Amino acid sequence: MVLAARFGALSVLLLVPSVQSAVTIGVGVLLDTFLVGSLLVPALALHLGPRTWWPSALAGMGPSVD
């Protein structure tokens, strides 16, 4: 949020290239924060299941069937 606010502050400058860059990067940061972090990463972890923890010892722990 702080980074997006900084780019938002750049967007009020009178230089057109800096305004375009600030708006583009600010929108990208907000999309990454809210879309990727809250939706895509948990969905991918759910889809991969235990393989999400591949490099650790938790990778071998699947659901136990009794």
All heavy atoms as TSV, in Angstrom:
chain	resi	resn	atom	element	x	y	z
A	1	MET	N	N	0.819	-1.189	0.000
A	1	MET	CA	C	0.000	0.000	0.000
A	1	MET	C	C	0.866	1.256	0.000
A	1	MET	O	O	0.519	2.231	-0.647
A	1	MET	CB	C	-0.923	-0.005	1.218
A	1	MET	CG	C	-1.962	-1.128	1.246
A	1	MET	SD	S	-3.087	-1.116	-0.148
A	1	MET	CE	C	-4.019	0.335	0.183
A	2	VAL	N	N	1.969	1.211	0.733
A	2	VAL	CA	C	2.844	2.383	0.782
A	2	VAL	C	C	3.473	2.628	-0.584
A	2	VAL	O	O	3.550	3.767	-1.054
A	2	VAL	CB	C	3.929	2.202	1.864
A	2	VAL	CG1	C	4.947	3.319	1.820
A	2	VAL	CG2	C	3.292	2.117	3.234
A	3	LEU	N	N	3.914	1.553	-1.238
A	3	LEU	CA	C	4.512	1.689	-2.565
A	3	LEU	C	C	3.500	2.227	-3.569
A	3	LEU	O	O	3.823	3.096	-4.373
A	3	LEU	CB	C	5.070	0.348	-3.020
A	3	LEU	CG	C	5.879	0.335	-4.302
A	3	LEU	CD1	C	7.101	1.232	-4.173
A	3	LEU	CD2	C	6.286	-1.071	-4.639
A	4	ALA	N	N	2.288	1.732	-3.518
A	4	ALA	CA	C	1.244	2.233	-4.412
A	4	ALA	C	C	0.934	3.701	-4.119
A	4	ALA	O	O	0.700	4.484	-5.044
A	4	ALA	CB	C	-0.016	1.393	-4.268
A	5	ALA	N	N	0.965	4.083	-2.852
A	5	ALA	CA	C	0.725	5.485	-2.510
A	5	ALA	C	C	1.853	6.380	-3.029
A	5	ALA	O	O	1.601	7.505	-3.485
A	5	ALA	CB	C	0.597	5.638	-1.002
A	6	ARG	N	N	3.071	5.879	-3.004
A	6	ARG	CA	C	4.187	6.660	-3.532
A	6	ARG	C	C	4.055	6.854	-5.032
A	6	ARG	O	O	4.324	7.923	-5.562
A	6	ARG	CB	C	5.506	5.987	-3.192
A	6	ARG	CG	C	5.796	6.027	-1.699
A	6	ARG	CD	C	7.076	5.368	-1.385
A	6	ARG	NE	N	8.166	6.278	-1.757
A	6	ARG	CZ	C	9.433	5.943	-1.701
A	6	ARG	NH1	N	9.773	4.722	-1.328
A	6	ARG	NH2	N	10.364	6.797	-2.034
A	7	PHE	N	N	3.647	5.814	-5.731
A	7	PHE	CA	C	3.448	5.962	-7.166
A	7	PHE	C	C	2.236	6.837	-7.451
A	7	PHE	O	O	2.185	7.529	-8.461
A	7	PHE	CB	C	3.317	4.606	-7.836
A	7	PHE	CG	C	4.621	3.890	-7.954
A	7	PHE	CD1	C	4.815	2.680	-7.338
A	7	PHE	CD2	C	5.664	4.434	-8.682
A	7	PHE	CE1	C	6.016	2.013	-7.444
A	7	PHE	CE2	C	6.875	3.778	-8.794
A	7	PHE	CZ	C	7.052	2.575	-8.173
A	8	GLY	N	N	1.250	6.807	-6.576
A	8	GLY	CA	C	0.120	7.716	-6.712
A	8	GLY	C	C	0.549	9.161	-6.558
A	8	GLY	O	O	0.042	10.051	-7.240
A	9	ALA	N	N	1.508	9.409	-5.671
A	9	ALA	CA	C	2.029	10.770	-5.511
A	9	ALA	C	C	2.803	11.208	-6.745
A	9	ALA	O	O	2.777	12.379	-7.127
A	9	ALA	CB	C	2.918	10.837	-4.276
A	10	LEU	N	N	3.477	10.279	-7.396
A	10	LEU	CA	C	4.179	10.613	-8.637
A	10	LEU	C	C	3.213	10.951	-9.760
A	10	LEU	O	O	3.571	11.643	-10.709
A	10	LEU	CB	C	5.059	9.445	-9.083
A	10	LEU	CG	C	6.383	9.257	-8.377
A	10	LEU	CD1	C	7.061	7.998	-8.884
A	10	LEU	CD2	C	7.279	10.458	-8.593
A	11	SER	N	N	2.004	10.435	-9.667
A	11	SER	CA	C	1.054	10.632	-10.762
A	11	SER	C	C	0.522	12.069	-10.843
A	11	SER	O	O	-0.129	12.413	-11.813
A	11	SER	CB	C	-0.108	9.653	-10.638
A	11	SER	OG	O	-0.872	9.935	-9.499
A	12	VAL	N	N	0.780	12.888	-9.840
A	12	VAL	CA	C	0.314	14.273	-9.895
A	12	VAL	C	C	1.361	15.225	-10.469
A	12	VAL	O	O	1.130	16.428	-10.537
A	12	VAL	CB	C	-0.150	14.767	-8.504
A	12	VAL	CG1	C	-1.322	13.959	-8.021
A	12	VAL	CG2	C	0.988	14.739	-7.514
A	13	LEU	N	N	2.506	14.685	-10.882
A	13	LEU	CA	C	3.533	15.528	-11.500
A	13	LEU	C	C	3.082	15.971	-12.891
A	13	LEU	O	O	2.207	15.374	-13.501
A	13	LEU	CB	C	4.851	14.746	-11.604
A	13	LEU	CG	C	5.531	14.408	-10.289
A	13	LEU	CD1	C	6.763	13.564	-10.557
A	13	LEU	CD2	C	5.925	15.669	-9.543
A	14	LEU	N	N	3.699	16.997	-13.383
A	14	LEU	CA	C	3.323	17.534	-14.684
A	14	LEU	C	C	4.055	16.867	-15.844
A	14	LEU	O	O	3.769	17.157	-16.990
A	14	LEU	CB	C	3.583	19.048	-14.711
A	14	LEU	CG	C	2.763	19.847	-13.708
A	14	LEU	CD1	C	3.152	21.313	-13.758
A	14	LEU	CD2	C	1.286	19.679	-13.984
A	15	LEU	N	N	4.985	15.961	-15.559
A	15	LEU	CA	C	5.712	15.267	-16.613
A	15	LEU	C	C	4.921	14.035	-17.039
A	15	LEU	O	O	4.652	13.146	-16.235
A	15	LEU	CB	C	7.096	14.853	-16.127
A	15	LEU	CG	C	7.997	16.000	-15.670
A	15	LEU	CD1	C	9.240	15.448	-15.021
A	15	LEU	CD2	C	8.357	16.868	-16.850
A	16	VAL	N	N	4.527	13.981	-18.293
A	16	VAL	CA	C	3.657	12.915	-18.787
A	16	VAL	C	C	4.284	11.528	-18.653
A	16	VAL	O	O	3.619	10.595	-18.195
A	16	VAL	CB	C	3.223	13.193	-20.244
A	16	VAL	CG1	C	2.460	12.023	-20.820
A	16	VAL	CG2	C	2.376	14.450	-20.297
A	17	PRO	N	N	5.556	11.315	-19.012
A	17	PRO	CA	C	6.120	9.961	-18.868
A	17	PRO	C	C	6.138	9.466	-17.417
A	17	PRO	O	O	5.902	8.292	-17.159
A	17	PRO	CB	C	7.539	10.088	-19.423
A	17	PRO	CG	C	7.479	11.243	-20.349
A	17	PRO	CD	C	6.488	12.190	-19.734
A	18	SER	N	N	6.421	10.363	-16.475
A	18	SER	CA	C	6.437	9.929	-15.080
A	18	SER	C	C	5.021	9.620	-14.588
A	18	SER	O	O	4.830	8.719	-13.780
A	18	SER	CB	C	7.096	10.972	-14.184
A	18	SER	OG	O	6.336	12.149	-14.151
A	19	VAL	N	N	4.034	10.340	-15.074
A	19	VAL	CA	C	2.648	10.063	-14.692
A	19	VAL	C	C	2.220	8.717	-15.246
A	19	VAL	O	O	1.621	7.904	-14.539
A	19	VAL	CB	C	1.709	11.189	-15.191
A	19	VAL	CG1	C	0.258	10.807	-14.993
A	19	VAL	CG2	C	2.015	12.484	-14.484
A	20	GLN	N	N	2.557	8.439	-16.503
A	20	GLN	CA	C	2.197	7.160	-17.097
A	20	GLN	C	C	2.880	6.014	-16.376
A	20	GLN	O	O	2.258	4.982	-16.089
A	20	GLN	CB	C	2.563	7.140	-18.581
A	20	GLN	CG	C	1.708	8.045	-19.414
A	20	GLN	CD	C	2.190	8.124	-20.851
A	20	GLN	OE1	O	3.310	7.730	-21.175
A	20	GLN	NE2	N	1.335	8.652	-21.713
A	21	SER	N	N	4.152	6.166	-16.065
A	21	SER	CA	C	4.876	5.125	-15.335
A	21	SER	C	C	4.296	4.924	-13.942
A	21	SER	O	O	4.133	3.791	-13.485
A	21	SER	CB	C	6.353	5.488	-15.217
A	21	SER	OG	O	6.934	5.581	-16.482
A	22	ALA	N	N	4.003	6.009	-13.263
A	22	ALA	CA	C	3.477	5.914	-11.906
A	22	ALA	C	C	2.120	5.219	-11.882
A	22	ALA	O	O	1.870	4.361	-11.029
A	22	ALA	CB	C	3.361	7.298	-11.295
A	23	VAL	N	N	1.247	5.558	-12.805
A	23	VAL	CA	C	-0.075	4.935	-12.830
A	23	VAL	C	C	0.033	3.458	-13.185
A	23	VAL	O	O	-0.592	2.601	-12.550
A	23	VAL	CB	C	-1.000	5.675	-13.822
A	23	VAL	CG1	C	-2.276	4.910	-14.060
A	23	VAL	CG2	C	-1.306	7.067	-13.297
A	24	THR	N	N	0.859	3.128	-14.174
A	24	THR	CA	C	1.018	1.731	-14.584
A	24	THR	C	C	1.590	0.878	-13.460
A	24	THR	O	O	1.071	-0.201	-13.152
A	24	THR	CB	C	1.928	1.644	-15.824
A	24	THR	OG1	O	1.367	2.435	-16.857
A	24	THR	CG2	C	2.086	0.225	-16.280
A	25	ILE	N	N	2.643	1.350	-12.839
A	25	ILE	CA	C	3.266	0.579	-11.765
A	25	ILE	C	C	2.363	0.535	-10.536
A	25	ILE	O	O	2.261	-0.499	-9.860
A	25	ILE	CB	C	4.651	1.149	-11.430
A	25	ILE	CG1	C	5.574	0.960	-12.631
A	25	ILE	CG2	C	5.249	0.471	-10.212
A	25	ILE	CD1	C	6.910	1.650	-12.506
A	26	GLY	N	N	1.683	1.619	-10.235
A	26	GLY	CA	C	0.759	1.626	-9.095
A	26	GLY	C	C	-0.377	0.647	-9.261
A	26	GLY	O	O	-0.724	-0.090	-8.331
A	27	VAL	N	N	-0.963	0.588	-10.455
A	27	VAL	CA	C	-2.030	-0.387	-10.722
A	27	VAL	C	C	-1.482	-1.811	-10.648
A	27	VAL	O	O	-2.115	-2.710	-10.108
A	27	VAL	CB	C	-2.694	-0.099	-12.088
A	27	VAL	CG1	C	-3.594	-1.233	-12.520
A	27	VAL	CG2	C	-3.482	1.198	-12.018
A	28	GLY	N	N	-0.280	-2.013	-11.174
A	28	GLY	CA	C	0.336	-3.335	-11.111
A	28	GLY	C	C	0.595	-3.793	-9.689
A	28	GLY	O	O	0.368	-4.957	-9.340
A	29	VAL	N	N	1.055	-2.887	-8.849
A	29	VAL	CA	C	1.305	-3.226	-7.442
A	29	VAL	C	C	-0.003	-3.567	-6.742
A	29	VAL	O	O	-0.084	-4.538	-5.979
A	29	VAL	CB	C	2.039	-2.066	-6.732
A	29	VAL	CG1	C	2.027	-2.235	-5.227
A	29	VAL	CG2	C	3.461	-1.955	-7.240
A	30	LEU	N	N	-1.043	-2.794	-6.989
A	30	LEU	CA	C	-2.330	-3.078	-6.347
A	30	LEU	C	C	-2.915	-4.407	-6.836
A	30	LEU	O	O	-3.471	-5.175	-6.045
A	30	LEU	CB	C	-3.303	-1.937	-6.602
A	30	LEU	CG	C	-3.004	-0.654	-5.830
A	30	LEU	CD1	C	-3.952	0.454	-6.270
A	30	LEU	CD2	C	-3.105	-0.886	-4.341
A	31	LEU	N	N	-2.810	-4.692	-8.132
A	31	LEU	CA	C	-3.287	-5.976	-8.644
A	31	LEU	C	C	-2.515	-7.127	-8.032
A	31	LEU	O	O	-3.102	-8.153	-7.664
A	31	LEU	CB	C	-3.159	-6.020	-10.170
A	31	LEU	CG	C	-4.242	-5.330	-10.962
A	31	LEU	CD1	C	-3.903	-5.353	-12.442
A	31	LEU	CD2	C	-5.581	-5.967	-10.722
A	32	ASP	N	N	-1.203	-6.979	-7.929
A	32	ASP	CA	C	-0.392	-8.039	-7.340
A	32	ASP	C	C	-0.750	-8.246	-5.873
A	32	ASP	O	O	-0.847	-9.373	-5.402
A	32	ASP	CB	C	1.087	-7.694	-7.473
A	32	ASP	CG	C	1.968	-8.772	-6.872
A	32	ASP	OD1	O	1.817	-9.944	-7.269
A	32	ASP	OD2	O	2.798	-8.435	-6.012
A	33	THR	N	N	-0.976	-7.162	-5.167
A	33	THR	CA	C	-1.287	-7.269	-3.746
A	33	THR	C	C	-2.630	-7.950	-3.503
A	33	THR	O	O	-2.726	-8.882	-2.706
A	33	THR	CB	C	-1.309	-5.869	-3.104
A	33	THR	OG1	O	-0.031	-5.273	-3.278
A	33	THR	CG2	C	-1.655	-5.947	-1.637
A	34	PHE	N	N	-3.653	-7.499	-4.194
A	34	PHE	CA	C	-4.989	-7.977	-3.889
A	34	PHE	C	C	-5.398	-9.214	-4.682
A	34	PHE	O	O	-6.076	-10.093	-4.157
A	34	PHE	CB	C	-6.021	-6.865	-4.096
A	34	PHE	CG	C	-5.850	-5.760	-3.098
A	34	PHE	CD1	C	-5.442	-4.507	-3.500
A	34	PHE	CD2	C	-6.083	-5.984	-1.762
A	34	PHE	CE1	C	-5.280	-3.493	-2.580
A	34	PHE	CE2	C	-5.923	-4.984	-0.825
A	34	PHE	CZ	C	-5.513	-3.733	-1.240
A	35	LEU	N	N	-4.999	-9.325	-5.927
A	35	LEU	CA	C	-5.427	-10.455	-6.743
A	35	LEU	C	C	-4.522	-11.659	-6.551
A	35	LEU	O	O	-4.984	-12.746	-6.210
A	35	LEU	CB	C	-5.466	-10.052	-8.224
A	35	LEU	CG	C	-5.984	-11.108	-9.185
A	35	LEU	CD1	C	-7.459	-11.351	-8.927
A	35	LEU	CD2	C	-5.755	-10.674	-10.605
A	36	VAL	N	N	-3.240	-11.485	-6.742
A	36	VAL	CA	C	-2.318	-12.610	-6.659
A	36	VAL	C	C	-2.188	-13.102	-5.230
A	36	VAL	O	O	-2.284	-14.298	-4.956
A	36	VAL	CB	C	-0.944	-12.218	-7.243
A	36	VAL	CG1	C	0.076	-13.321	-7.041
A	36	VAL	CG2	C	-1.075	-11.897	-8.718
A	37	GLY	N	N	-1.975	-12.188	-4.303
A	37	GLY	CA	C	-1.750	-12.587	-2.916
A	37	GLY	C	C	-2.951	-13.192	-2.236
A	37	GLY	O	O	-2.825	-14.101	-1.412
A	38	SER	N	N	-4.132	-12.743	-2.568
A	38	SER	CA	C	-5.307	-13.231	-1.841
A	38	SER	C	C	-6.096	-14.292	-2.582
A	38	SER	O	O	-6.850	-15.036	-1.957
A	38	SER	CB	C	-6.233	-12.065	-1.501
A	38	SER	OG	O	-6.699	-11.471	-2.692
A	39	LEU	N	N	-5.947	-14.399	-3.892
A	39	LEU	CA	C	-6.730	-15.382	-4.645
A	39	LEU	C	C	-5.889	-16.454	-5.319
A	39	LEU	O	O	-6.156	-17.646	-5.171
A	39	LEU	CB	C	-7.584	-14.667	-5.700
A	39	LEU	CG	C	-8.657	-13.738	-5.180
A	39	LEU	CD1	C	-9.337	-13.031	-6.335
A	39	LEU	CD2	C	-9.672	-14.495	-4.360
A	40	LEU	N	N	-4.889	-16.056	-6.069
A	40	LEU	CA	C	-4.165	-17.019	-6.881
A	40	LEU	C	C	-3.238	-17.923	-6.077
A	40	LEU	O	O	-3.158	-19.119	-6.348
A	40	LEU	CB	C	-3.386	-16.296	-7.979
A	40	LEU	CG	C	-4.241	-15.573	-9.009
A	40	LEU	CD1	C	-3.363	-14.905	-10.044
A	40	LEU	CD2	C	-5.212	-16.510	-9.676
A	41	VAL	N	N	-2.533	-17.390	-5.101
A	41	VAL	CA	C	-1.617	-18.206	-4.311
A	41	VAL	C	C	-2.376	-19.257	-3.486
A	41	VAL	O	O	-2.013	-20.440	-3.512
A	41	VAL	CB	C	-0.702	-17.332	-3.437
A	41	VAL	CG1	C	0.103	-18.169	-2.467
A	41	VAL	CG2	C	0.210	-16.496	-4.313
A	42	PRO	N	N	-3.445	-18.915	-2.758
A	42	PRO	CA	C	-4.184	-19.958	-2.046
A	42	PRO	C	C	-4.833	-20.977	-2.984
A	42	PRO	O	O	-4.877	-22.166	-2.675
A	42	PRO	CB	C	-5.255	-19.193	-1.260
A	42	PRO	CG	C	-4.716	-17.831	-1.130
A	42	PRO	CD	C	-3.922	-17.590	-2.367
A	43	ALA	N	N	-5.311	-20.540	-4.144
A	43	ALA	CA	C	-5.909	-21.477	-5.088
A	43	ALA	C	C	-4.864	-22.449	-5.620
A	43	ALA	O	O	-5.127	-23.644	-5.761
A	43	ALA	CB	C	-6.563	-20.726	-6.237
A	44	LEU	N	N	-3.674	-21.950	-5.891
A	44	LEU	CA	C	-2.603	-22.821	-6.359
A	44	LEU	C	C	-2.178	-23.797	-5.265
A	44	LEU	O	O	-1.938	-24.980	-5.540
A	44	LEU	CB	C	-1.407	-21.989	-6.814
A	44	LEU	CG	C	-0.239	-22.744	-7.406
A	44	LEU	CD1	C	-0.672	-23.476	-8.679
A	44	LEU	CD2	C	0.904	-21.811	-7.693
A	45	ALA	N	N	-2.104	-23.347	-4.029
A	45	ALA	CA	C	-1.754	-24.232	-2.917
A	45	ALA	C	C	-2.818	-25.309	-2.727
A	45	ALA	O	O	-2.497	-26.475	-2.457
A	45	ALA	CB	C	-1.576	-23.434	-1.636
A	46	LEU	N	N	-4.071	-24.958	-2.890
A	46	LEU	CA	C	-5.145	-25.940	-2.780
A	46	LEU	C	C	-5.068	-26.951	-3.917
A	46	LEU	O	O	-5.276	-28.140	-3.719
A	46	LEU	CB	C	-6.499	-25.233	-2.783
A	46	LEU	CG	C	-7.730	-26.105	-2.607
A	46	LEU	CD1	C	-7.720	-26.756	-1.231
A	46	LEU	CD2	C	-8.979	-25.274	-2.790
A	47	HIS	N	N	-4.755	-26.478	-5.101
A	47	HIS	CA	C	-4.668	-27.350	-6.272
A	47	HIS	C	C	-3.484	-28.319	-6.165
A	47	HIS	O	O	-3.612	-29.487	-6.525
A	47	HIS	CB	C	-4.538	-26.503	-7.536
A	47	HIS	CG	C	-4.436	-27.299	-8.790
A	47	HIS	ND1	N	-5.488	-28.028	-9.295
A	47	HIS	CD2	C	-3.400	-27.485	-9.639
A	47	HIS	CE1	C	-5.101	-28.631	-10.404
A	47	HIS	NE2	N	-3.830	-28.306	-10.626
A	48	LEU	N	N	-2.350	-27.842	-5.663
A	48	LEU	CA	C	-1.164	-28.687	-5.574
A	48	LEU	C	C	-1.194	-29.636	-4.388
A	48	LEU	O	O	-0.544	-30.670	-4.412
A	48	LEU	CB	C	0.097	-27.818	-5.498
A	48	LEU	CG	C	0.461	-27.069	-6.767
A	48	LEU	CD1	C	1.662	-26.175	-6.507
A	48	LEU	CD2	C	0.735	-28.023	-7.903
A	49	GLY	N	N	-1.927	-29.293	-3.365
A	49	GLY	CA	C	-2.039	-30.161	-2.188
A	49	GLY	C	C	-0.709	-30.302	-1.466
A	49	GLY	O	O	0.000	-29.317	-1.255
A	50	PRO	N	N	-0.341	-31.523	-1.092
A	50	PRO	CA	C	0.915	-31.729	-0.354
A	50	PRO	C	C	2.162	-31.368	-1.159
A	50	PRO	O	O	3.209	-31.099	-0.588
A	50	PRO	CB	C	0.916	-33.214	-0.034
A	50	PRO	CG	C	-0.482	-33.661	-0.186
A	50	PRO	CD	C	-1.129	-32.744	-1.165
A	51	ARG	N	N	2.069	-31.333	-2.470
A	51	ARG	CA	C	3.233	-30.964	-3.283
A	51	ARG	C	C	3.609	-29.503	-3.093
A	51	ARG	O	O	4.694	-29.091	-3.494
A	51	ARG	CB	C	2.956	-31.235	-4.760
A	51	ARG	CG	C	2.863	-32.720	-5.063
A	51	ARG	CD	C	2.562	-32.932	-6.511
A	51	ARG	NE	N	1.194	-32.446	-6.752
A	51	ARG	CZ	C	0.642	-32.327	-7.937
A	51	ARG	NH1	N	1.326	-32.640	-9.012
A	51	ARG	NH2	N	-0.592	-31.901	-8.073
A	52	THR	N	N	2.755	-28.722	-2.463
A	52	THR	CA	C	3.075	-27.331	-2.180
A	52	THR	C	C	4.316	-27.248	-1.294
A	52	THR	O	O	5.118	-26.340	-1.431
A	52	THR	CB	C	1.897	-26.645	-1.460
A	52	THR	OG1	O	0.750	-26.769	-2.281
A	52	THR	CG2	C	2.168	-25.193	-1.184
A	53	TRP	N	N	4.480	-28.220	-0.413
A	53	TRP	CA	C	5.576	-28.216	0.551
A	53	TRP	C	C	6.742	-29.054	0.054
A	53	TRP	O	O	7.503	-29.605	0.832
A	53	TRP	CB	C	5.088	-28.751	1.895
A	53	TRP	CG	C	3.882	-28.043	2.374
A	53	TRP	CD1	C	2.611	-28.504	2.391
A	53	TRP	CD2	C	3.823	-26.713	2.869
A	53	TRP	NE1	N	1.763	-27.555	2.866
A	53	TRP	CE2	C	2.473	-26.445	3.172
A	53	TRP	CE3	C	4.771	-25.723	3.084
A	53	TRP	CZ2	C	2.075	-25.219	3.681
A	53	TRP	CZ3	C	4.362	-24.512	3.590
A	53	TRP	CH2	C	3.027	-24.276	3.888
A	54	TRP	N	N	6.970	-29.155	-1.248
A	54	TRP	CA	C	7.919	-30.063	-1.859
A	54	TRP	C	C	9.307	-30.102	-1.221
A	54	TRP	O	O	9.782	-31.174	-0.916
A	54	TRP	CB	C	8.032	-29.760	-3.353
A	54	TRP	CG	C	9.175	-30.464	-3.986
A	54	TRP	CD1	C	9.323	-31.801	-4.143
A	54	TRP	CD2	C	10.352	-29.866	-4.499
A	54	TRP	NE1	N	10.508	-32.078	-4.750
A	54	TRP	CE2	C	11.160	-30.898	-4.978
A	54	TRP	CE3	C	10.788	-28.564	-4.608
A	54	TRP	CZ2	C	12.383	-30.666	-5.552
A	54	TRP	CZ3	C	12.001	-28.334	-5.190
A	54	TRP	CH2	C	12.780	-29.375	-5.656
A	55	PRO	N	N	10.004	-29.007	-0.999
A	55	PRO	CA	C	11.383	-29.160	-0.526
A	55	PRO	C	C	11.506	-29.542	0.945
A	55	PRO	O	O	12.593	-29.767	1.412
A	55	PRO	CB	C	12.029	-27.799	-0.767
A	55	PRO	CG	C	10.939	-26.855	-1.061
A	55	PRO	CD	C	9.705	-27.634	-1.348
A	56	SER	N	N	10.437	-29.645	1.677
A	56	SER	CA	C	10.550	-29.952	3.106
A	56	SER	C	C	10.040	-31.351	3.403
A	56	SER	O	O	9.569	-32.072	2.542
A	56	SER	CB	C	9.762	-28.926	3.923
A	56	SER	OG	O	8.381	-29.140	3.760
A	57	ALA	N	N	10.118	-31.712	4.661
A	57	ALA	CA	C	9.648	-33.023	5.096
A	57	ALA	C	C	8.127	-33.121	5.052
A	57	ALA	O	O	7.576	-34.215	5.040
A	57	ALA	CB	C	10.134	-33.306	6.518
A	58	LEU	N	N	7.448	-32.001	5.010
A	58	LEU	CA	C	5.991	-32.013	4.959
A	58	LEU	C	C	5.472	-32.516	3.628
A	58	LEU	O	O	4.288	-32.862	3.503
A	58	LEU	CB	C	5.438	-30.605	5.212
A	58	LEU	CG	C	5.669	-30.020	6.592
A	58	LEU	CD1	C	5.208	-28.578	6.644
A	58	LEU	CD2	C	4.971	-30.842	7.641
A	59	ALA	N	N	6.329	-32.598	2.600
A	59	ALA	CA	C	5.878	-33.015	1.279
A	59	ALA	C	C	5.435	-34.462	1.269
A	59	ALA	O	O	4.520	-34.844	0.540
A	59	ALA	CB	C	6.997	-32.813	0.251
A	60	GLY	N	N	6.060	-35.289	2.069
A	60	GLY	CA	C	5.720	-36.702	2.097
A	60	GLY	C	C	4.482	-36.996	2.909
A	60	GLY	O	O	3.952	-38.113	2.872
A	61	MET	N	N	4.002	-36.050	3.635
A	61	MET	CA	C	2.835	-36.260	4.473
A	61	MET	C	C	1.563	-36.026	3.674
A	61	MET	O	O	1.175	-34.900	3.463
A	61	MET	CB	C	2.852	-35.309	5.677
A	61	MET	CG	C	4.018	-35.456	6.573
A	61	MET	SD	S	3.914	-34.222	7.853
A	61	MET	CE	C	4.558	-35.128	9.209
A	62	GLY	N	N	0.981	-37.070	3.226
A	62	GLY	CA	C	-0.288	-36.953	2.537
A	62	GLY	C	C	-1.411	-37.189	3.518
A	62	GLY	O	O	-1.187	-37.408	4.713
A	63	PRO	N	N	-2.635	-37.171	3.051
A	63	PRO	CA	C	-3.733	-37.464	3.951
A	63	PRO	C	C	-3.659	-38.923	4.416
A	63	PRO	O	O	-3.411	-39.819	3.633
A	63	PRO	CB	C	-4.989	-37.215	3.109
A	63	PRO	CG	C	-4.531	-37.052	1.711
A	63	PRO	CD	C	-3.063	-36.831	1.721
A	64	SER	N	N	-3.812	-39.136	5.713
A	64	SER	CA	C	-3.739	-40.498	6.242
A	64	SER	C	C	-5.075	-41.208	6.036
A	64	SER	O	O	-6.131	-40.656	6.279
A	64	SER	CB	C	-3.382	-40.464	7.723
A	64	SER	OG	O	-4.384	-39.783	8.439
A	65	VAL	N	N	-4.986	-42.429	5.548
A	65	VAL	CA	C	-6.177	-43.251	5.320
A	65	VAL	C	C	-6.147	-44.388	6.330
A	65	VAL	O	O	-5.248	-45.203	6.333
A	65	VAL	CB	C	-6.191	-43.808	3.873
A	65	VAL	CG1	C	-7.403	-44.688	3.668
A	65	VAL	CG2	C	-6.129	-42.696	2.875
A	66	ASP	N	N	-7.112	-44.415	7.195
A	66	ASP	CA	C	-7.169	-45.466	8.227
A	66	ASP	C	C	-8.078	-46.574	7.818
A	66	ASP	O	O	-9.076	-46.453	7.230
A	66	ASP	CB	C	-7.624	-44.887	9.555
A	66	ASP	CG	C	-6.566	-43.956	10.126
A	66	ASP	OD1	O	-5.371	-44.233	9.950
A	66	ASP	OD2	O	-6.950	-42.967	10.758
